[in-house]
Amino acid sequence: MMPQSLDPLRFPLTGVRLIEASAGTGKTYTITGLYLRLLLGHGPADAHGELTAFARPLAVPEILVVTFTEAATEELRGRILARIREARRAFEAGESSDPLLAELLRACDDRALATRLLLTAERQMDEAAIYTIHGFCQRMLKRNAFESGSLFDTEFVSDDGRLRFEAVADFWRQHCYGVSLSLARAIRRHWAEPAALLQDLAPHLATPDLLCLGATQLVTPGGEPESWQQYHEAILQRIEAFKAQWRQAALDLEPLIAGSGVDKRSYSSKNLPNWLAQVGAWAQETTEDYRLCDKLERFSQATLVAKSPKGNPPEHPLFIAVDELLAQTLDIRARVLIEALTEVRERIQQAKQRQQLLAFDDLLSGLAQALEGPTGDLLVERIRELYPVAMIDEFQDTDPQQYRIFSRLYVGQASCGLYLIGDPKQAIYGFRGADIFTYIQAKAQVAAHYTLETNFRSTQALVDGVNGLFAQSSAPFVYDQAIPFEPVRARGKPDGFTLQGEPVPPLPWCAPSGDEPMASGAYRQRLAAACAAQIHQWLTCGEARLGDEPLQPGDIAILVRTGSEAAAVRRALRQLGIGSVYLSNRDSVLASQEAQDLWRLLEACLAPSDEIKVRSVMATALLGWSAAQLAALNQDELRWEALVEQFRDCARLWQKQGVLPMVRHFLFHHQIPARLLS
């Protein structure tokens, strides 16, 4: 299906429709425009003479908008409300400079009615159905408890970690206690305790379709073993049988390989006997675990053929046996994970049912199961009546279960509307559990496919640069039939980044000179130094401008892959006298030095008579006292007593007004903001 350029004023408001929107192309503007059309019942005839309107004007509570974070829902709610107010004022005034609102005004036959509809919508925004995916599922399960089969009196828990650990611990006790010593050692190689097993299971517990984690099973001649112990023993027997085969053929191998066409630089007179000796020593050992000799791969038939570029590779049944051995999963790990995944899931669900608890993942699975259950058709009708139109923002972050819910509700329903809005290029990275194949599946099921083709955020030079970069590949995203790169036009910032009046290239490249290989550490340091030097030049030359404004340090962001790269760049910047702030969503604020200093302050306020705790606060970087100032406290009894009394005052202020007024009082009493700002 070829994508169409989206015109928000002529977009058909019924059916399942996909809107692909790259960054900066006006996605939120489009969402708010479609929302206004649904409220007003707007719908001119399209190019084929078919009406693009919905059957009737919708009320605010009937338009479902789903996104993936609480912050995004609040932002959308605010943007939609602001747009409704802007439209209502335009209809009251009878004019607007906004092209979309001006077109709505021209198409309106009854401005007074439209104004009343918009005023009602403005007053109803507290009832707007703008939810996260989990919030939507929770409301549907509660509102339709009979149809969904969910309990009326359930408690929602945001963290079911305790239940998960208890389920894994029960599984561990039942299956891992009492096993043989050799099996216990095999299990312990992967998991020393239940918490380690839970860490491997956790990403998959909320995925009911996942059964085996893609593991290849070892199948013995008598069928699959019934118990872990039998499975474990079958692996040991398989390894022992190969060792016997090796011992029997060992004497024939060196002359066979040496006389073949194998590369003698690899299989030299030094390497070959050494490798054979290492494998031979391993073959003589008693088989107590799954360990294979790391030199075994040198003697696989596939490797020997690859290492004989001129032909005449050495051939022997033992070499084929090596290939077969290395191709098998000779480990208990997959078997344990398969059973644990199924059983731990069941234990968690049973515990939640007993305690009448629901967690985030249960909301999704609960609604999905209810829609497929015996009363699913009735539940589907109820939800369609509530929300005849749904918009799924950031649709690229949808996983298979989430899409199954909305597909069940809206796909194939010509009288309803489902708008899937997202950027498939972001689905590639799997943010928030996104599944690229779910996106591709949904794209194949929609009635029409639209794109937003104009970037309003970036300069023409940057847009041209990005288009040119991706045009170098015919399939930049691998799945080129499902996710092609669609070039966009620019109508955003008129001027970009200039240096001495000349535009700076939007996508410059920097690479170390020389052809010699470079160690990763040296490469990182050199690129960090180059980055810092470039920024230093821009900030000190006085001729770098963004549009009409001089370039400021706060205009610059440096994106890195790892914390070590960030540290290298920060060091390079610091050497040139440039300050920087490292922001990472992996770092906890509680791990920062400021948090440690604040913790010491709170402890001292709770125990002002504890001399060590008070002195600990005064020695923090927060206060910035010198060693001489700290030492002087030992000689000045009056100052010490005044300091202790101040901490007592802080404790009383904490009890009376709360912790924040106390901290604020302490900061300003010691002039900490002024010192840090200087």
HELIX and SHEET records of a PDB file:
HELIX    1   1 LYS A   27  LEU A   40  1                                  14    
HELIX    2   2 VAL A   60  GLU A   62  5                                   3    
HELIX    3   3 GLU A   70  ALA A   93  1                                  24    
HELIX    4   4 PRO A   99  ALA A  107  1                                   9    
HELIX    5   5 ARG A  111  ARG A  123  1                                  13    
HELIX    6   6 MET A  125  GLU A  127  5                                   3    
HELIX    7   7 ILE A  133  ARG A  143  1                                  11    
HELIX    8   8 ALA A  145  SER A  148  1                                   4    
HELIX    9   9 GLY A  161  CYS A  176  1                                  16    
HELIX   10  10 LEU A  181  ARG A  188  1                                   8    
HELIX   11  11 PRO A  194  LEU A  201  1                                   8    
HELIX   12  12 ALA A  202  HIS A  204  5                                   3    
HELIX   13  13 TRP A  228  ALA A  258  1                                  31    
HELIX   14  14 ASN A  271  GLN A  284  1                                  14    
HELIX   15  15 LEU A  296  PHE A  299  5                                   4    
HELIX   16  16 GLN A  301  ALA A  306  1                                   6    
HELIX   17  17 PRO A  317  ALA A  327  1                                  11    
HELIX   18  18 ARG A  333  GLN A  355  1                                  23    
HELIX   19  19 PHE A  360  GLU A  372  1                                  13    
HELIX   20  20 GLY A  376  LEU A  386  1                                  11    
HELIX   21  21 PHE A  395  ASP A  397  5                                   3    
HELIX   22  22 PRO A  400  TYR A  410  1                                  11    
HELIX   23  23 PRO A  424  ALA A  427  1                                   4    
HELIX   24  24 PHE A  431  GLY A  433  5                                   3    
HELIX   25  25 ILE A  436  GLN A  445  1                                  10    
HELIX   26  26 GLN A  460  PHE A  470  1                                  11    
HELIX   27  27 SER A  520  CYS A  541  1                                  22    
HELIX   28  28 PRO A  553  ASP A  555  5                                   3    
HELIX   29  29 GLY A  563  GLN A  575  1                                  13    
HELIX   30  30 VAL A  589  ALA A  591  5                                   3    
HELIX   31  31 GLN A  593  LEU A  606  1                                  14    
HELIX   32  32 GLU A  611  MET A  618  1                                   8    
HELIX   33  33 ALA A  627  ALA A  632  1                                   6    
HELIX   34  34 GLU A  637  GLN A  657  1                                  21    
HELIX   35  35 VAL A  659  HIS A  669  1                                  11    
HELIX   36  36 ILE A  672  LEU A  677  1                                   6    
SHEET    1   A 7 GLN A   4  SER A   5  0                                        
SHEET    2   A 7 ALA A 448  LEU A 452  1                                        
SHEET    3   A 7 GLY A  15  ALA A  21  1                                        
SHEET    4   A 7 GLY A 417  GLY A 422  1                                        
SHEET    5   A 7 VAL A 389  ILE A 392  1                                        
SHEET    6   A 7 ILE A  63  THR A  67  1                                        
SHEET    7   A 7 ALA A 129  THR A 132  1                                        
SHEET    1   B 2 GLU A 155  PHE A 156  0                                        
SHEET    2   B 2 LEU A 357  LEU A 358  1                                        
SHEET    1   C 2 THR A 454  ASN A 455  0                                        
SHEET    2   C 2 ARG A 489  ALA A 490  1                                        
SHEET    1   D 4 GLU A 502  PRO A 503  0                                        
SHEET    2   D 4 PHE A 497  LEU A 499 -1                                        
SHEET    3   D 4 ALA A 544  LEU A 546 -1                                        
SHEET    4   D 4 GLU A 549  PRO A 550 -1                                        
END                                                                             
